[in-house]
Amino acid sequence: MTGTIRVGIGGWTYEPWRGVFYPDKLSQKKELEYASSKLTSIEINGTYYSGFKPETWMKWHDETPEGFVFAVKASRFCTNRKILAEGGESIGRFLDQGLTALGDKLGPINWQFMATKKFDPVDFEGFLKLLPKEKDGVRLRHALEVRSGTFDTPQFYDLAAKYGAAIVYAVDEEAPEWPRIDQPTADFRYARLMSSREDEPTGMTSAELDGIVKQTRDWAKGGDVFAYFIAGAKVRNPAAAQALIAKLT
């Protein structure tokens, strides 16, 4: 089995992209429609800070083409807490906002943890037990983005695999202390690539992108892959994503 590799960026509203990624005279209301015509996925970041109405989720669904998939960043109120296993109410509130209106355009949910959150196997399993496999008839796929080296242990890998959650492969050259965990714990893979550079027109060199092509194709042997150019030289991320899509085609 070979999965589908989807490539994109974080969000779609960023003023410096106008005239660089977006045409100068493009209406801001048309930015999602335009971005989704050039990329194959986008990670919605605004959900980390606040919720959205069901009508907004339906609008996002309708503005994007068939086959396009969103990843959704989970609310910080679910993950930035002392005891994760007590976050059931926050998780329920996040999942109830209407995101299932995306239907088959709903990709993985990224549960991001701060670098100060250390691995506690009992509490973390309590958290994983709170994550449902489906809602409103829509499958929910969960990805775990951890930033403390305490998670770089087989005990965490085994726990993620037990609950079918992917471990986010995050690369940020400015945060070398973050663990780069490359483990197959789910039937999909999730990567956040944060090392684009402004002096490269495509964010990364052709050779560097070739390395990502090989890596994502290897991952795809086990299922779908979601790879996002996030942070780094943000102005270059759409070009990096498009260059990677071209190399994968």
Secondary structure by P-SEA (a helix, b strand, c coil): cbbbbbbbcccccccccccccccccccccaaaaaaaaaccbbbbcccccccccaaaaaaaaaaccccbbbbbbcccccccccccccaaaaaaaaaacccccccccccbbbbcccccccccaaaaaaaaaacccccccbbbbbbbbbcccccccaaaaaaaaaabbbbbbccccccccccccccccccbbbbbbccccccccccccaaaaaaaaaaaaaaacccbbbbbbccccccaaaaaaaaaaaaac
